[in-house]
Amino acid sequence: MSELKQELKAKIIENLNLEDFSVEDIADNDPLFGDGLGLDSIDALELIVMLDKDYGIKIADPKQGKDIFVSIDTMAKFIEENKK
């Protein structure tokens, strides 16, 4: 799963244009929103699109993202449990 976490960090940096961050800057349990990476609701939509496009996982209820996008750890766990 560690490879998946590294991949997620790289994709988040690339897809959300987080030029001030590198993969090494993001800890697996850092909060993605608020005081962590400081992502916002637009970024959450981008993450939902990324899950669909890159992992074939559709999130029907955007509110579900609140539980999934807590950290890299929670995203990786969700992908492992739901990828097709």
TORBA-760536 format. One record per residue (C-alpha): z, x, y. Coordinates in pm, whole numbers, plus 50000, padded with zeros to 5 digits. Each point is the difference from the previous one (the first is absolute). Example, Ala and Ser with C-alpha at 12.3 -4.5 7.8 and 13.67 -1.06 7.14 Angstrom:
! residues 2
507805123049550;499345013750344;
//
This chain:
! residues 84
500005000050000;500505029950228;496225004250016;499674963650104;502595005050275;498135030150138;496764980049989;501644970950183;501315022750275;496545015050052;498344965750005;502544986250248;499505029550233;496224996749977;499704961950014;502504995650282;498885030850197;503465015750001;498735033250131;503505012850084;501114997549636;499235020349689;500734990549639;502965023950008;501504981850301;500464967649806;502894997949753;499624975849708;502884978650126;499275001450376;499684965350153;496384992650083;500864976050281;502495002550285;501775033550025;497995015849719;496285003750056;500144973050266;497294978149849;499444964950137;498564966749881;496385011350053;500735030149779;501434976449736;496674981549990;498205033249960;502305008549707;499214966349837;496275007450032;500555035049859;501814986249692;497144975949936;497215025250059;501505030549829;502164984849726;498574965249940;503304983850095;499834968550209;503024988550196;499634962850064;503084996450218;500245026050280;503774994050008;500125016049654;498995032350172;503455001850157;501465008449658;497095021849886;499565021450310;503615011350040;499225036049899;497595021249799;502364995149702;499754961850015;496225000950050;499475023349704;502234978849778;498114968350099;496625016449932;501135012949660;501184965049903;496944981550132;496895021749985;497174987849784;
//
